[in-house]
Each structure stands twice: as C-alpha cells, then as structure tokens.
Amino acid sequence: MKTQRKLFSLLTLVIGISIWSQITVSGKVTYKNKVLKDINVTLKDTYDGATTDANGNYSFTTSETGDKILVFSGQNYDEVELPVKIEGKNILMNANLKEQISEINAVVITAGSIEASDKKRATALLTPLDVYTTAGANGQISSALGYLPGVQKVGESEGLFVRGGTGAETKIFMDGNLVNNYFTNSVPGIAGRDRFNTSLFKGNIFSSGGYSAIYGQALSSVLVLESVDLPETKSFDFGVSPIFLSANYQKLNQKKTASWGFAGGYSNLGLMGKLFNFNTDFDKYPQGYGFNGNFRIKTKKGGFIKYYGSVDENKMAVGSESLEPDSDKNMVSLKGQNMYHNLSYREKFGKYFLNIGTSYTYNSSDLNFATFLNDVEQSNTLINNQSNYINAKAVVERKIDRASVLRAGFELNNADENMKYGTFERNYKDLISSAFAETDLIFTNNLTAKVGARTEHSSYLDKWNFSPRVALAYRISKDWTTSLAYGIFYQNPESKYLYSKNFDFQRADHYIFQVQKNANGRSLRFEAFYKKYDDLIKTISLADNVSSANNQYYQIANSNAGKGFAKGIEFFWRDKKTFKEIDYWLTYSYLDSKRDFLNYPFSLAPNFASKHTLNAVAKKFVMDWKTGFNLSYTYSKGRPYYDLVSENGENIVRHQGKLKDYSGLNFSINYVPSVGKKDSKSFTVFVLSINNILGNKNVYGYNYSADGNSRTAVRPPVNTFVFVGVFVSFGVDKTNDAINNNL
C-alpha cells in the first residue's frame, strides 16, 4: 500500500511539473490590417500548433524549449517563418502575411476579350460545344459569335463586323498563325461560309477591341483559335444530310504521344433548292468539296508539333433580273479554289517557352459577270483573283518573377496577289515585317496589367508604324472585376483598292472600360467603348453611272483622308443555375458610329452598322428524352442604306434610307439515343434545325440601276431554312459533354 502511495505521488509530481513547464503560444494573424481565419500556425518539426479563428486569433501550448521556428501558412498566402525563444514564459507572437501571387489567382484582364480556352483563369463563354448547340449558328464559329455583344448582323457578306468595323478589319488566327481567306469564295450578296470545322479547335479568344500586341493588322478585332492537341482515342466519324456528306478519321498511337488523321466532305444545295422557295435564283446551286489532313506530335518535354492542311473547291451561279434597258437578265458565276497549310511548334526550354509557326494560303476566285437579252449573252466581264500568302511568327516567353511574364517576337506576312478585271491587270506584292514585346505584370492577385507595343513595316507602302497598348484589371471584390484597355492599331488599306504606293497605314485608337461578375454559374459583363479612326482610305470611281451592284469593282484609292468613330455600350448575361438544366444568355449592344471612308462623300453611319442589337440564346438537355432543345433570337434595328455613285469625278448620295428591322427566331433539336447506354460501340446524334422559323422577310440592302430609277432588294437566299442530319461517331463518346454542360 505504501508502495502504491509513493508511485501515485511520483506520477502526480511528474504531471504537475509537465503542466507547469508547458508554455502558451498565442497571437493574431492579419493581412493589411485585416484578420485572417483558417491560417495554420505550427512549431516547425513538432506536432504543436493551432488554426486561427474568425477573429484571426490562435493559441496552443507546448513543452518544447529553446530556439524554435513558428510557421504561418494558409491558402493564397506566402508561408512565413518567425523565430521564437521558449524560456518558460508565455509567448505572444503576431504575424502579418503577404498575399501569394500566382497566375491562377490573379485577376484576368478581359476588357474587349471573351475567352473560352483557359478555364482555370477565365470563365468559358463560348466553347466549341456552344457553337454546335447554338440554334442558327449552323455549327460555324463565326455565326455563333454573332450571338455575342459587339458583332453586327451582316448577312450579305462574310466576315466579322465588330463595333462599327468592316469585315476586313477582323483577322483570324489558328495556333498563332494568320489565316487568310478564312471564308469560302462567294458572289456579291451571298456570304461565304467558314472553311474550318469547329471540332478542330479546343478553345478560342474573341477580342472585340484592345487586343494583344502579339497580333496586328486588324483595326477592329481578332479571333484566335486554338486547335486540339491530341484526340482521345482512335475514331471514325461521318455525317449525312440532304446538303452534305462528310467523314473524318483520327488515329492515335498506343503511347498517346502522336496522332494523324484526314477528313473529306461534299456539299450541294440543289436538293434543298427544289424543296424550298429560294429568294435567290440559282442557275447553279452552291456546291463544293474539300479534303484536309493533320498530324500532332507530343514531344518528350511536353511540347507539341502540329500540322493542318486543307484543299477545297466551290462553285455557284446566280441569276437576277436586270435593271438596265439593254438586258433582261444578269448572271454571275463563281469557281473558287483554296489551299491552306499551318505548321506550329511549341516547347519549353528551361525558363523559356518558345512558340513558332508558319502558314501558307493559296486562293483563286474566278467571277464571270454576264448580261442577257432574250437568253442571248450581250456582254461578259471576267474577274480573276489569284493570291499567295505566307505568314511566319516566333514568340519567346519567360517568367520574370513568380507570376509576371515577358514575351517578345517577330512576324512576317508576305502577300502576292494578281487581279485581272477584263483587259486590266494589277499585281500587288507586300512584305509586312513586325516586331512586338509585351509583359503581363501581376502586382497583386487583385491588380494586374498588360503593357506592350508593336512596330510594323510595309514594303508596299514603304512606311513604319508604332503602336503601344496597355490594359489594367482590378478585382473589386471576390466576384466583381473591372478592366481598362487602350491601344493604337494599324492596318494596310485593302489591296483591292490600291493601284499606287502613295498611301499610309489606316489607324484606330481603342478605349475600353469593362465591369464583370462571375459567380455560381452566372456571368455578367458590361462594357463601354470608344474607337477613333484616322487615315482611312477614300476612293473614287473609274466610271460614272455604274450600278451600285458593280460599283465596288470600279473603286480605287485616292487618299488617306478618311476618318470616323464608333462608340457604344454592351451587356452580356449568362446563367446556368437559375432554371434547372437550362443554360441561357442575353446580349444587348448599342452602337453609334459614323465614317467618312471609301466612296462616302461625307461622314455617314456605315451601312453595315445597326444602332441596337439584341440576342437571346437558350439551351436545355432533357435526359429522359435524350434530347437537347435549343432556341436563339436576334433583333437589330434597321441599318442605313445608300446608293452611292460618282458624277463628274465626285461621289454623291443618290438615294438613302433605313432598312426594316431585322429579326430571326431559330430552333434546333439534337437527339442522342446512345445516352445512358453502356459499352455502346457507336454514338449517334440526329439534328433538326430551323432558321428563321417565323419566316420573316429580312432585307440586307438594295441594288440600284445605273440611272438610279430602279432597285432590287438584297435578301437572304431563303427566308426559312430547314436542316436535318445524322452524325455518327465510332470510338469516342462525346455525348457526356452535352450532359455535363446541361445542354
């Protein structure tokens, strides 16, 4: 019993000494005088520590003695180590942490830009899946962009008309390389289609202004397309419809480090022309074929070598009632050919990232304008354009601290064009040499900047330019950000107007302000912009009393005296959460623009610019029915129209007015029977789409006779268009993408 008492007394003494020897370590953790919770505080190389509470306080006890290190760590903050000396008395140790700056956490500059490529840094607003499931887009990237703010509805001509800019003021790039002739060849009044299949690309950046110094020669905007790296597995796809047949094969090696593939397609609108009442009198319905191939190689360091090449040919012939007294019918026929090659290589070498590439384009367009009287040809004019373009670019990128980046490089664009207009022939050759530098500066996760500059030299103009560009972004709160952008942008005058070298670059100054909120599956963007134009090309006509339909072919540049402006506001709202399994977005654009350029006799609102444009897009995928339903609606205020002619060497407005308001409701259904099936060997999608389901008779403009006494309306080829098709894929199940995105 005495022995037990002694052991109990000894144990009590040991516990008492241990408790007496424990020291309390406490304090408060802050960031810029704001308390931080959930910060881990530990004694290095021990198990002693605590986590800060809602007031930033922490407290723990320790039996350690001597010189120790107190470690403070927390998500989004740099780890801090503070020395402490434990000598038998309690310790009060406060800490002030610094924000951990990184590319992932830093606010992204989005003024003038809608990005759908880097989902870690930006909310994806227009993915390839969005393109396929937007009713009325017909699977074309350029058409889907028409449902975003800033893009005008111009149905009679191909191109992206952005914020009061012409279609020629937008440039398109693939893997950093310039794409010349992105759209198929066409005839006046009918827009060409995208040459590239949307499935080629994994993301895009659409900049409606204030774009990066890496890109140039675009007064309004750029569209940057990023191709897929490697396919998921070997696959074979084909599509069947009354309009086209297509097939695509992709082969992936066993190590999943390389792939190759090829595709082909044929299209003909003839069958649909017999089923629908077309506005356009096609003597030969649009038809064409194309083939393309690719290979992709993943290097040992994780870089990529990519190649894509394509060839295509298209034809059509369009007849129309003649407005002239010496004929009763006009006919324009087209034969177009195109070839495109794109090779790119990206690799990381230590602290440097290299991205180099080159592209080549060959394009040929043969237009034959003929007039007939009683089915007898009265006149014939041939216009042949042949062009060769070579683009080469190299960009070197290096981090200059934990997150900031410096990039620089050069670009060469060589153009060689030959045009024959009847007996007249013109050759145009130009080499544009460019150098650029740009840095992404991340001051804090809430404040970033992009500062860059670009300089260019045109051998044809024999002129240099220098264009600085700067953008800022600031995070107002967790969900709200704001951005500012300014830049100077230059572009050569369109070569088709140049017959001498006494000209200069055209110029546009961009000013952009944006406020954006992204939270809980919802995106809200408000953007205001002002664009000032200087040194725009002015043209004169080579002949008086030419019909407005053909007047464009008689225009030649005579000065750089043109100028103008475009200003406006834009609103974008996208919501995937409010309504169950429904994804929808709304856009509104207000544009106020005037220009004195080309053959405008004075400053006028451009005939391609509408003051008010409204878009609504909605998508829903019903799992029980295995069907996706898609709706889109567009409304735009009537654009101005002009009958511009030359009289006695001066341009005049002979007629002008406003077109009727444009509107169109589109609907599509995608039925995916393989949804929910396990081990399905094929994946099929049935598509039904109806463009302009209400049959609105939209008008794009008017063509006038040479004397101005008669006119005809420029209309879409058909008021309401119905498409049905079946797409089958063997090897890759892509239907889960639709389900995961609630489409």
Buried (B, 14 or more C-beta within 10 A) or exposed (E): EEEEEEEEEEEEEEEEEEEEEBBEBBBBBBBEEEBBBEBBBBBEEEEBBBBBBEEBBBBBEBEBEEEBEBBBBBEBBEEBEBEBEBEEEEBEBBBEBEBBBEBEBBBBBBBBBBBBBBEEBBBBBBBBBBBBBBBBBBBBBBBBBBBBBBBBBBBBBBBBBBBBBBBBBBBBBBBBBBBBBBBBBBBBBBBBBBBBBBBBBBBBBBBBBBBBBBBBBBBBBBBBBBBBEBBBEBBBBBBBBBBBBBBBBBBBEEEEEBBBBBBBBEBBBEEBBEEBEBBBBBEBBBBBBBEBBBBBBBBEEEBBBBBBBBBBBBBBBBBBEBBBEEBBBBBBBBBBBBBBBBBBBBBEEEEEBBBBBBBBBBBBBBBBBBBBBEEEEBEEBEBBBBBBBBBBBBBBBBBEEEBBBBBBBEBBBBBBBBBBBEEEEBEBEBBBBBBBBBBBBBBBBBBBBBBBBBBBBBBBBEBEBEBEBBBBBBBEEEEBBBBBBBBBBBBBBBBBBBEEEEBBBBBBBBBBBBBBBBEEEBBBBBBBBBBBBBBBBBBBBBEEEBBBBBBBBBBBBBBBEBBBBBBBBBBBBBBBEEEEEBBBBBBBBBBBBBBBBBBBBEEBBBBBBBBBBBBBBBBBBEEEEBBBBBBBBBBBBBBBBBBBBBEEEEBEBEBEEEBEBBBBBBBBBBBBBBBEEEEBEEBBBBBEBBBBBEEBEBBBBBBBBBEBEBBBBBBBBBBBBBBBBEBBBBBBBBBEBBBEBBB
